[in-house]
Amino acid sequence: MQIPHIELDQFHCVECNKHFTDKGFNYYSGNIEYGPAYFSDEGVLCSPQCALDHFQRRTREGTLK
C-alpha cells in the first residue's frame, strides 16, 4: 500500500499544539507512517494525556459527539 505524500508539519495536537513530527508525539503502532495514535473530530492528539484532557474539555463544553 502506497501512502500519499502529505506535509506532516501541518498537523499538530489540538490540545497542546505539539507538532506531528515533534519528539514525544505518539504514532499508531509507534510508526510515524501509520499516523497519529489518537484523534477526534477536531483533529489529532499527541498523547494519552491530551486525549483525556480533550475528552474532559469536550464533556464540560457539552460538545462531545
Secondary structure, 3 states (H helix, E strand, C coil): CCCCCCCHHHCEECCCCCECCCCCCCEHHHCHHHCECEEECCEEECCHHHHHHHHHHHHHHCCCC
